[in-house]
Amino acid sequence: MPITKVLSTNDNLKAIAIGAEVGIGTIVGPASYATGGFAADVETDLELGGPPDAVFVSASNGMTCTWVGGSTKKIKVFGSLASDATTELTAAEDLSAVTFTVLALRKAA
């Protein structure tokens, strides 16, 4: 499932840092989480002009999450009601009720 773009520099948003690109979007979690994370193509879905330099992800249910870039392009989720925030989520856990907000920053060339 692609990230739904909420706002980006293509929408006339002025970045705080001169010459930076900013993209903000949301993505609903999968019905069955896969170990290692679920697909999130930040660069394409948020219409950045290249790979992001920094990506911040938050989950609507408060779980800890991070974006894994490079060729992987996934959101990795940690913790659940049964474990702490340093343990990756168990495979097959249902995240379809969780919305992840993604903020991506890219330095202009």
Beta strands, then each sheet from edge to edge (+ up, - down):
strand 1: 4-8
strand 2: 20-28
strand 3: 38-39
strand 4: 54-59
strand 5: 64-68
strand 6: 74-80
strand 7: 83-88
strand 8: 99-107
sheet 1: 1+ 2- 8+ 4-
sheet 2: 3+ 6- 5+
sheet 3: 3+ 6- 7+
end
